[in-house]
Amino acid sequence: MKHIARKRFGQHFLSDAGVIDAIVRAIAPQPGDPMVEIGPGLAALTQPLVERVGRLTVIELDRDLAERLRRHPQLTVVESDVLKVDFTALAAGAGQKVRVVGNLPYNISTPILFHLLEHVDVVRDQHFMLQKEVIDRMVATPATAAYGRLSVMLQWRYTMEDVLFVPPESFDPPPKVDSAVVRMEPLAEPPQLDVKLLSELVQVAFSQRRKLLRHSLGRWLEARQFGGSFDLQRRAEEVPVAQYVALAQAQAPQ
């Protein structure tokens, strides 16, 4: 029985064999890799992955698809909203850091990325298919239109690269946007900081991205009685990630 893609789950199923092969090559799965796939759908990527790693844990919200996936003897199916999945517990069960892959639903891709950031210490790497525009924002450099909150909040913790372009016709049904695959590797020695504080600081900075920072971040720093120096005669997009990180570290209670 053919599964009809469900709009509420943002389902677009990958159907181009050449693209699937290219994604698998980018992931480079090895036998025994503790791999977790988010949103396996009709198993287009799942099958070539499980053939290479031997066993695979999959997270699927759609009840019909989860039932279908359970019939596969090499899959461990977690039927759940991915935002409720404890990846730290999954890694503990595997006894090592996990590799996370998936064709993420475009309507909740950013919340998924932030959810995984909370479990970054147990992740070896991540390969995700996302809307091309989102990946452009993730990997953007300062002083570009795409550089923003998402760029800073991920780049302080990961090295990232856009590894593959995926056109709409690679899917059934085709989405209205271009897609791409991003590789995310957690930094081996990340800066020590209060993530909530960095998040708040960056959100304030980019809240009025067309104005100079003295209008937004300046007031926030003033309210916190910041005594250090920070050039507020810039726009938020002109500040490199390392300077936001340093500012967050300087704000932390001593």
Order of alpha helices (4+ residues) and beta strands (2+ residues): beta-alpha-beta-alpha-beta-alpha-beta-alpha-beta-alpha-beta-alpha-alpha-beta-beta-beta-alpha-alpha-alpha
